[in-house]
């Protein structure tokens, strides 16, 4: 479906960041962004009439730093904060005093374990054990599980690839995509969501329920309907769509 300006207007595209647009790195700050990615995303956003957003566990400010000088619509911290058309809402650390106390506890209880990293995002916190020895990794996972349990029902724990993240219970990527879809330029379009991790499965399920198209990046069991093998394949698809190839996600390989 195309509008008078030539935009491909039938779809809204939602993209995870780590493991989807970029390869997973040993440390969160060590991610490398392919130099062709941002220009391709900008061209594709124009083709979609603006209906392209990043949906990520990262803070919006971190996504901006990786994708500068572009500024995309972003749902950060799994939807705790959201920026649409330049207007940012949510994500204030001061709104989460119990979580702040939990962050202090995580620092104290993981300090003895070498290579366990605490990524404090203000309104959420992630514990990474990708670089840790097996015993230290098991200890770190147990600690973050215990802290999440003690925080109670206002927060939930998301386990991913060598990471455990505590987020507000109301925040999911599925909710974020639905929030985007309530207003222009996303309203009335069919959602396409690409993600790579267990933390994306909730969003895959909600996108499926809403009649959209879910795409798992990489291996693993999934409720997604389609699959791409790697971030390199995602970038190749984005580049092709940006240059005018038919946007037809139904032709992607089945999951």
N, C-alpha and C positions, 0 to 999 in steps of 0.2 A: 504494500500500500504506500503510495507516495502523495505528498501534498503539492500545491502549486509551485512551491519553491524548490521542488526536487528532493526534498528530504524523504528518507525512508521512515515512515511514520507509524508502522504497525507494531513496532517493538520498542521496549525499554530495556536497556542493557545494564545489569548490575554485576560488578566484578569484585571478587575478593582480591587481596593484594599478595601476601606471602604465600608461596606455593602455587599461585595462580598466574599473576602477572610477572612475578619474579621468583627465582629459585630460593628455597629455604637456605639460610646461612647459619653457620655455627653460633653466631651471636646476632641478636636482633638489629644491632647497628651496623652489621657487616654486609647487609643486602646490597647487591649490585643491580642497578637499573639499566637495562639495555638502552643505548642512546637513541634507538629508533622508536621506542615505546611511546614516549610522550607525544611526539608529533602525530603518530598514528592514532592515538586516543583522541587527540584534538580534532583530527579530520573526521573520525568516526562519530564523535559527539555532534559535529556539525551536520553530518549526514542523517543522524537520528533526531535532528531538531532539538538538541540539548538533552535528550533522554538517556543519559549515561551517568552512572554514579559508581563510586568505589564504596564497597560495604566490607568493613574490616574490623578486626580487633585493635588495630592501632589507633592512637589519637589522631584527630584531623590535622593537627600541626605537624605531626611526623610524616603523614602522607604528603602534605604540602612540601616538606623539605625534600622528600625523595622524588617528587614529580615536578619540582620547580622548573621553569617559572609558571607552569600551568596551575590553575586552581579549579578543581573539579567539584561537583557535588559529592559529598562524602557522608556516610554514616560511620562514625568512629566509635570505638569501644563497644562493638557489637550493637550499636544503636543507642547507647547512652547519650551520645552527642550526635547532632546531625546538622549539616550545612546544605542549604538549598538556595541557589541563586545568590550566594554570598552571605546569607543570614545564618549564623551559627547559634544553636540552642543546646542546652544541657551540658553535662560533663564536668560540673564544678566539683572539685575535690572537697570543698568545705561542706557540701551537702551530704557527705558520707563519713561522719565522725567514727562510727563503729568500724568501718573499713579501714580508716586511717590507723586505728589502734591495731587492727589485724595486720597491716603492713609492717608496723613496728615489731610485732611478734614474729612475723616471717623473717625479717632481717636478723633478729636475735637468735632464732632457733635454727637457721640455716647457715649462720656465720662460720661454723666449724667445718662445713662441707665444701671442699675445694671445687671450683668451677660451677657451682650452683648460682644462677643469676636471678636477681629479683628485678623485674621490670615494673616500676611503679608508674601507672598511667593516670593517677589522680583519682578518678572515679572507678577504677578497676586495678587489679594487680595480677601479674603473671609471674610464675616461678618456672624457670627454664633449667632443665638438667641434661640437655643434649651433650654437653662437654664433660659431664661428671662421670666418675667411676661408677660401675653398676651398684655397689652398695650405697654410695652417696645419692645416686639417683633414686633408689628405692626410699631412702630416708626423706628426701625432699618431697617426693610424691605423698608420703604419709603425713608430713607436716602440713602441706597445703590442704590436704583432705581434712585434717583435724581443725585447722583454722576456719575453713569454709563451713564445717559442721557447727562450730561454736558461734559463728555469726548468725545462724538461724535462717529462717525462711525468707528474709529480705534479700538474701544473696544466694547465688548458686555457683557450683564449680563446673567448669568446662575443661575436660581433658582432651589434649590434642597430641601432636607429634613431639614427645619429650617436653611437654609443657602442661601446667595446670593453671587455669586462670579463674579468679574469683570476680564475678560481675554482678551487678544488681539483677535480681531475679526477673524483673520485667523486661530486661534488655536481651533481645535475640535479633539475629540478622533477618529472620523472617518478619518480625514486627517492623524492622527498619524498612524493608522492601515494601511492605504494605503501607507504611506511612508515606513513603515517596509516591506510591501509586495513587494517593488520594488527591494529588494536585498536578497542575501543568508543570512540565510537559509530559509527565509520566502517566497521567490519568487516561484511561481508555485504551492503553496499550497492553500488549502481551509481554509479560516479564520473561527475560532470559537471565538466569543467574549461574555464574561459574564460580566454583569453590573447590577446595582440595582436601579438607580436613573433617574430622568428626564434628568439630564445632560448626560446620556448614550444613550438617544433616538436617537440623531443624528448619533451616531456610529452604533446603531442597524440598522437604515435605510440604511446607506452606506454599511454595511456588507451584508444586504439582497440584495441590488442592485448588489453587486459584486459576488453573488452566494454563500456567506458564510452562517454561522449558528449563529443566535443571540439568546442569552439566558438571560432572565430577572430573577433576583434573588429577590424574595419577591413579594408582592402584587402590584396592580396598573395597570392602562391601559398602554399598550405598543404596539409598532410595532414589538417587538421581536417575533420570531416564537416558541421558547421553553421557559420553565420556571422551575426554582428550587425554593423551598420554603424559603431557608435560607442560610446564609454562612456555617452553619454546613453541609448542604447537598452538597454545593460546595466542602468543604474540603473532604467529604467522596468520592465524585466523583473523585477528584484529586488523593486521595490515591489509589482508585481502578485502575485508569488508570496507575498510577505510578508502580503498582504491576503487570501489564500485562493484565488487563481486556481489552476487545476490545474497541477501541476508536471509538464509534459510536454515535455521538451526536443526530442523527436523532431519536434515541430511547428515548430521554428525553421527559418528558411530554409536551404537547402543551401549549402555552401561552393562 
